[in-house]
Amino acid sequence: MTDLPPGAPIGHELPTCARHPDRATGLRCTRCERPMCPECLREASVGYQCVDCVSSGQRSVRRPVTFTGAAYSPTIVATYALIAVNVAMFALTAVLAGSVVDNQRSDLFADLVLWPYGVADGEWWRLVTSGFLHFGPAHIALNMIALYVLGRDLEPAFGKVRFLGVYFASLLGGGVAVYLFGGVNTPVAGASGAVYGLMGALLVALLRRRLNPGSALGVIGLNLVISFSLPGISLLGHLGGLVVGALVAAGIVYAPAANRNAWQSGAVVAAFALLVVLAVVRTGQLA
């Protein structure tokens, strides 16, 4: 026998749960009004709704998007992943070199650093892998702090995929700039090109949102002055990353609303394609 709930009319059978036909119930979903047992109901803003209506309502709710068209998520994942990879590479080269200060003495560092002659000889990966190497603890600390500060603002605004697109395009842009115009026998390493690309992306994003770009311009200007003033800094890598990052970001934030994802993907792919072509042309000149 089934106990009747308080207030149920005596002499009338209770309906069965729409999801569990073997269970009698005096409860109903306030949305679809189907009889439901307590296990199949969830508390809603007004009354209780069945799990089917709750699931349907969640699918129909549009997730908020940013001005780039990315689904908004405050969770930072890509930035932390990039920092982790850079720190892991630094730790590995330091262990192999037997020195934290002179980690560039490891064979792995020598195999991955941006050495233009090596790139011309077919070691093309140096254009990318050099962006995950750093000369000593101060070098990586400054770059990772800058990456975190920029990433915590840009990644939620651009979305993880678009953010990574800007980052890697800037990284490659810095490497190609060094390969095109730098000394052919001078090794270069660091995530600075990618970081400068994020600076350029931040400036473009502020302009797109019609916000005051003064702080971004000040940071970029100060860093460029430092790049010009201090010896041993790859100015070409910084400028290449800055220009490419700004251009790719512009292609993302100013993409037409119609087919926006296609336009944004095209901007990123076009940047990579152009950089590859420039690198191939340079290789032909050095061969």
Secondary structure, 3 states (H helix, E strand, C coil): CCCCCCCCCCCCCCCECCCCCCCECCCECCCCCCECCHHHEEECCCCEEEHHHHHHHHHHCCCCECCCCCECCCCCCHHHHHHHHHHHHHHHHHHHHCCCCCHHHCHHHHHHCECHHHHHCCCCCHHHHHHHCCCHHHHHHHHHHHHHHHHHHHHHHHCHHHHHHHHHHHHHHHHHHHHHHCCCCCCECCCHHHHHHHHHHHHHHHHHCCCCCHHHHHHHHHHHHHHHHCCCCCHHHHHHHHHHHHHHHHHHHCCCCCCHHHHHHHHHHHHHHHHHHHHHHHHHHHC
